[in-house]
Amino acid sequence: MANTKSALKRAQTAERNRLRNKAYKSAVKTLMKKYLNAVETYTANPTSEAEQEVQVWLSEAYSKIDKAVKRGVLHPNNGARKKSRLANKLKPVTQTAK
């Protein structure tokens, strides 16, 4: 337990920030999973609607990753790596479809 008033306040601040960071990380993971599921669906049945859904999820995932980086939840290189991996999942599918 914290002994001083300032240490107690720092502990409260750290807990508040930890919960906020956890929410951002969880949202990023969720959007990445939804995007990957959409890519799988598009791979199995390449239709224009499925492609549009993939693009929507990609956009939302990119947006959330960028916000997490901006807020300091993710390191910039970590965010760039996640975005790159998302793009690379779609790349072979679109090349074979065209």
trRosetta pair geometry for C-beta under 8 A, 3 or more apart (Angstrom, degrees):
i j d omega theta_ij theta_ji phi_ij phi_ji
2 7 3.8 -179 -158 115 110 102
2 8 4.1 178 88 -73 143 62
2 10 7.5 155 -116 53 144 89
2 11 5.1 -136 -45 -13 133 138
3 7 6.0 35 46 50 61 149
4 7 4.5 93 56 7 84 104
4 8 6.9 -144 94 -7 44 86
5 8 5.7 -53 -151 34 31 113
5 9 6.5 29 152 -18 64 106
6 9 5.6 -53 -148 37 34 111
6 10 6.3 36 152 -21 66 104
7 10 5.6 -50 -146 35 33 112
7 11 6.4 37 152 -22 64 103
8 11 5.7 -53 -152 33 31 113
8 12 6.6 30 151 -18 64 104
9 12 5.7 -53 -150 35 34 111
9 13 6.3 34 152 -19 66 106
10 13 5.6 -54 -146 38 32 112
10 14 6.1 35 154 -22 66 106
11 14 5.7 -52 -145 35 29 112
11 15 6.5 30 155 -19 62 106
12 15 5.8 -56 -150 35 30 111
12 16 6.4 32 152 -19 65 106
13 16 5.7 -54 -148 36 32 112
13 17 6.3 27 155 -15 66 108
14 17 5.8 -57 -146 41 29 109
14 18 6.2 36 153 -26 64 107
15 18 5.5 -50 -144 32 31 115
15 19 6.6 29 157 -17 63 103
16 19 6.1 -58 -155 35 28 107
16 20 6.6 25 151 -16 63 108
17 20 5.6 -55 -147 38 35 111
17 21 6.1 35 155 -19 68 107
18 21 5.8 -55 -146 38 28 110
18 22 6.2 33 153 -24 63 107
19 22 5.5 -50 -146 33 31 116
19 23 6.6 35 153 -22 62 102
20 23 5.8 -53 -154 31 32 112
20 24 6.7 30 150 -16 64 104
20 73 7.7 -124 121 -90 84 117
21 24 5.7 -55 -152 36 35 111
21 25 6.2 31 154 -16 69 108
21 73 4.7 167 -134 -129 80 97
22 25 5.9 -56 -145 39 30 109
22 26 6.1 31 156 -20 64 110
23 26 5.8 -56 -145 37 27 112
23 27 6.3 28 156 -19 63 107
24 27 5.8 -58 -150 36 29 110
24 28 6.4 30 153 -20 65 105
24 64 7.5 171 -162 179 74 92
24 67 7.3 -140 -140 107 114 96
24 68 4.5 141 167 -109 123 100
24 71 6.6 -148 -96 69 160 140
24 73 4.3 -55 89 -142 149 175
24 74 7.7 -135 129 -24 123 93
25 28 5.7 -52 -149 33 32 113
25 29 6.4 31 153 -17 65 105
25 68 7.1 109 -74 -138 53 142
25 73 6.4 -151 -52 164 82 122
25 74 7.5 136 -94 -64 83 96
26 29 5.8 -55 -149 37 31 111
26 30 6.3 32 153 -21 65 107
27 30 5.7 -53 -146 36 31 113
27 31 6.3 27 158 -15 65 107
27 64 5.5 -135 125 -161 107 139
28 31 6.1 -60 -149 39 28 106
28 32 6.3 29 154 -21 64 109
28 61 7.3 86 -153 -153 62 75
28 64 5.2 -175 -93 125 68 115
28 65 5.7 93 -131 -84 114 69
28 68 5.7 -22 -60 -28 132 156
28 74 7.4 77 -64 -48 169 139
28 82 7.1 -6 174 176 123 162
29 32 5.7 -57 -148 36 30 112
29 33 6.4 30 155 -19 65 105
30 33 5.9 -56 -152 35 30 110
30 34 6.4 28 153 -17 65 106
31 34 5.6 -51 -145 37 35 112
31 35 6.3 38 154 -21 65 105
31 57 6.7 172 -172 -168 78 81
31 60 5.4 -138 -147 116 128 100
31 61 4.1 172 134 -94 114 76
31 64 5.3 134 17 31 159 149
32 35 5.7 -54 -150 36 31 113
32 36 6.3 29 153 -18 65 107
32 61 5.5 106 -78 -137 57 130
32 82 6.9 -83 -94 -172 135 110
32 86 6.5 -114 -131 -87 88 113
33 36 5.7 -54 -145 38 32 110
33 37 6.3 33 155 -18 65 105
34 37 5.8 -53 -149 37 31 112
34 38 6.4 33 151 -20 63 106
34 57 5.2 -148 116 -139 96 128
34 60 8.0 -21 82 80 130 130
34 61 7.7 -171 63 -64 94 109
35 38 5.6 -56 -151 36 32 112
35 39 6.4 34 150 -21 66 103
35 54 7.1 81 -157 -152 72 63
35 57 3.9 175 -94 135 72 117
35 58 5.6 105 -137 -74 126 55
35 60 7.8 -166 -66 63 107 93
35 61 5.0 -34 -38 -32 144 146
35 86 6.0 3 122 -146 150 114
35 89 7.8 111 129 74 102 143
36 39 5.5 -48 -147 33 35 114
36 40 6.6 39 151 -21 63 101
36 86 7.9 -107 -65 -124 81 77
36 89 6.3 -71 -113 177 80 165
37 40 5.6 -50 -151 33 35 114
37 41 6.5 35 151 -18 65 104
38 41 5.6 -52 -149 37 34 113
38 42 6.2 34 152 -19 65 107
38 50 7.2 168 -175 -170 80 76
38 53 5.1 -146 -148 123 124 101
38 54 4.6 172 133 -92 115 64
38 57 4.8 157 14 16 153 151
39 42 5.6 -55 -146 39 31 112
39 43 6.2 37 152 -25 65 104
39 54 5.7 91 -81 -126 61 117
39 89 5.3 18 -179 136 173 113
39 90 5.7 -116 -119 -85 120 76
39 93 6.5 -173 -168 -7 91 161
40 43 5.6 -51 -148 31 30 114
40 44 6.5 26 155 -16 63 105
41 44 5.9 -57 -150 37 30 108
41 45 6.7 -37 171 43 65 93
41 50 5.6 -146 119 -143 98 119
41 53 7.6 -23 82 85 132 137
42 45 7.2 -90 -138 70 23 56
42 46 5.8 51 176 -105 70 63
42 47 7.7 -123 -130 37 68 60
42 50 4.1 163 -99 144 76 115
42 51 5.9 105 -136 -77 128 54
42 53 7.4 -168 -63 66 109 99
42 54 5.0 -12 -38 -50 152 134
42 93 6.3 77 110 164 108 148
43 46 7.2 13 -121 -63 17 88
43 93 5.1 -94 -92 -117 87 125
45 50 6.2 145 93 -37 83 159
46 50 6.5 -132 -138 71 32 131
46 51 6.9 44 -162 -55 75 102
46 93 7.4 174 -93 174 117 99
46 97 4.8 -170 -160 -119 160 124
47 50 4.7 95 55 8 81 102
47 51 7.0 -144 94 -6 43 87
48 51 5.5 -53 -147 37 35 114
48 52 6.3 38 153 -23 66 104
49 52 5.6 -52 -149 34 32 112
49 53 6.5 34 151 -20 64 104
50 53 5.6 -52 -150 34 34 113
50 54 6.5 39 150 -22 65 102
51 54 5.5 -50 -151 32 34 115
51 55 6.5 34 151 -18 65 104
52 55 5.7 -54 -151 36 33 112
52 56 6.5 36 150 -22 65 103
53 56 5.6 -51 -149 32 34 113
53 57 6.5 27 155 -13 66 105
54 57 6.1 -60 -150 40 29 105
54 58 6.2 32 152 -22 65 109
54 90 6.5 131 167 -114 131 125
55 58 5.5 -52 -143 36 31 114
55 59 6.3 34 156 -21 64 105
56 59 5.9 -56 -152 34 28 111
56 60 6.5 23 153 -15 64 107
57 60 5.7 -55 -145 39 34 109
57 61 6.1 34 156 -20 67 107
58 61 5.8 -57 -146 38 28 110
58 62 6.2 30 155 -19 64 107
58 86 6.3 149 -131 152 86 123
58 87 7.7 86 -150 -86 125 63
58 90 7.0 -15 -85 -36 139 152
59 62 5.8 -54 -147 36 28 112
59 63 6.3 30 154 -22 63 108
60 63 5.6 -54 -148 35 31 114
60 64 6.4 26 157 -16 65 106
61 64 6.0 -57 -146 38 30 106
61 65 6.2 30 155 -19 65 108
61 83 7.9 159 122 -106 98 69
61 86 5.9 174 111 -123 143 161
62 65 5.8 -58 -147 38 28 111
62 66 6.2 28 156 -19 65 108
62 83 5.9 68 -115 -121 83 109
62 86 7.5 -148 -66 79 80 153
63 66 5.8 -57 -149 36 27 111
63 67 6.4 26 154 -18 63 106
64 67 5.7 -52 -147 36 33 111
64 68 6.4 35 153 -20 65 105
65 68 5.7 -55 -149 35 31 111
65 69 6.5 30 152 -18 65 105
65 74 6.9 -42 -160 46 70 158
65 79 4.8 140 166 -150 99 92
65 82 5.5 -163 -127 90 139 129
65 83 5.8 180 100 -62 159 95
66 69 5.7 -54 -149 36 32 111
66 70 6.2 34 152 -21 65 107
66 79 6.8 111 -87 -177 39 138
67 70 5.5 -53 -145 36 33 114
67 71 6.2 23 158 -12 66 109
68 71 6.0 -60 -144 43 28 104
68 73 4.2 -77 -166 65 84 119
68 74 4.5 52 127 4 110 109
68 79 6.6 172 81 -95 98 115
69 72 7.8 44 179 -69 30 22
69 73 7.4 -79 -63 53 24 75
69 74 5.0 -52 -80 74 65 98
69 75 7.5 -13 -126 113 85 15
69 76 5.4 84 -159 -100 121 57
69 78 7.8 179 -95 70 97 86
69 79 3.9 -34 -67 -39 126 161
74 78 4.7 -130 -178 88 98 120
74 79 4.8 116 113 -58 130 92
74 82 7.6 -44 -168 1 156 138
75 78 4.3 91 58 2 85 108
75 79 7.1 -157 87 -6 44 83
76 79 5.7 -55 -149 36 33 111
76 80 6.3 32 155 -18 67 106
77 80 5.6 -52 -145 38 34 112
77 81 6.2 38 154 -22 65 105
78 81 5.7 -53 -148 34 29 113
78 82 6.5 30 153 -19 63 105
79 82 5.8 -54 -149 35 31 110
79 83 6.4 28 155 -16 65 107
80 83 5.8 -57 -148 39 31 110
80 84 6.2 33 153 -22 65 108
81 84 5.7 -55 -146 36 30 113
81 85 6.4 29 156 -19 64 106
82 85 5.9 -56 -149 35 30 110
82 86 6.5 31 153 -20 63 105
83 86 5.7 -53 -150 34 33 112
83 87 6.4 30 153 -17 65 106
84 87 5.8 -56 -149 37 31 109
84 88 6.2 29 154 -19 66 110
85 88 5.7 -55 -143 38 31 111
85 89 6.8 41 154 -29 62 99
86 89 5.9 -50 -158 21 32 113
86 90 7.3 17 152 -7 61 105
87 90 6.2 -67 -161 39 37 104
87 91 6.4 52 147 -44 70 103
88 91 5.3 -34 -141 9 39 125
89 93 7.8 9 142 -3 58 118
90 93 5.6 -72 -161 43 47 113
90 94 5.9 35 154 -18 84 111
91 94 6.3 -65 -147 37 24 103
91 95 6.4 20 160 -18 63 111
92 95 5.7 -57 -144 37 34 112
92 96 6.4 25 161 -13 68 108
93 96 6.3 -63 -151 39 27 102
93 97 6.2 25 154 -21 64 112
94 97 5.6 -55 -141 36 33 113
94 98 6.5 25 163 -16 66 108
95 98 6.5 -62 -149 36 26 103
